[in-house]
Amino acid sequence: MAAVGSALGLFHALVSVALLTCIRADPDMAIVTREMDAWIILACLSTAWILAFFQKGTFSLRHVGTRFYGRRQTPQGYITTKWLVALFPLLPIRSYVVAYRIKEESNPEYEFQQNAMQPVPGYFLWAQMARTALISYGTILWCLGCFWLMFIGPCI
């Protein structure tokens, strides 16, 4: 279910961004306001985060859902962080100490992983989370900058 919520949030965000490009439209034709767009995106991502928090493993369908990022070895296993993803890691959910993998399925369409794991004390391994966030958000900003140069820049 977390995959559905993050997919809806991503889809709505992409539609909202498309409306802010060079497409000229009558403001009276809009179904919802920009403020309502922001609330819808926030509601979809919040719901997806809550569902992913209670999800026992990870599941992503075509890179939308939940995945583990990062790996720091410890005597008990390794520490990894569960993220809500929509092509890129969007929101961290929680860091876990993974003792061993119970089940894993992976193919180009979907990924599923079930582990024997315990939450880390303090909710997150902050260095691991910050590194993943920096790479992910930096990539997203770079892509948005490229789109801005290609589409919006010439319109100004």
C-alpha positions, 0 to 999 in steps of 0.5 A, spaced: 500 500 500 505 504 501 507 503 493 500 506 491 501 512 496 508 514 493 506 513 486 500 517 487 504 523 490 509 522 485 504 522 479 500 528 482 507 532 483 509 531 476 502 533 474 503 540 478 510 541 475 507 540 468 502 546 469 508 550 472 511 550 465 510 553 459 503 551 458 499 557 458 492 555 461 486 559 463 486 559 471 479 558 471 480 551 468 483 549 474 480 543 478 484 545 484 488 551 486 496 550 487 495 550 495 490 544 494 495 541 489 500 541 495 495 539 500 494 533 496 501 531 495 502 532 502 496 527 504 499 522 499 506 522 501 504 522 509 499 516 508 504 512 504 509 514 510 505 511 515 503 505 511 510 504 510 512 505 517 508 499 519 510 494 513 514 489 515 519 488 509 520 492 503 516 492 497 517 496 490 513 496 484 517 499 478 521 503 483 516 506 487 514 503 494 519 502 499 527 500 499 533 499 504 539 504 502 546 504 506 549 498 509 554 499 515 557 493 518 556 491 526 557 485 530 549 484 530 549 484 522 548 491 518 545 497 519 540 500 513 535 505 512 528 504 510 526 509 505 519 511 501 521 511 494 518 514 487 524 512 483 529 516 488 529 515 495 524 521 498 523 520 505 526 516 510 522 511 514 527 508 520 533 505 520 534 497 522 539 492 524 538 487 519 541 480 522 539 476 516 535 476 510 529 471 510 526 472 503 528 476 497 525 476 490 527 481 485 526 482 478 525 488 473 518 489 475 518 489 483 523 487 489 521 484 495 525 483 501 523 480 508 529 480 514 530 479 521 531 486 523 530 490 530 530 498 530 536 502 531 536 506 538 535 513 536 530 512 530 535 513 525 543 512 523 543 520 521 550 519 517 547 514 513 541 517 512 544 524 511 548 521 505 543 518 502 538 524 502 544 528 499 545 524 493 537 523 492 535 530 493 541 533 489 540 528 483 532 531 484 534 538 484 539 537 478 534 534 474 529 539 476 534 545 474 535 541 467 528 541 466 527 548 468 533 550 463 530 546 457 522 548 458 521 554 462 528 558 461 526 559 454 519 562 456 522 567 460 
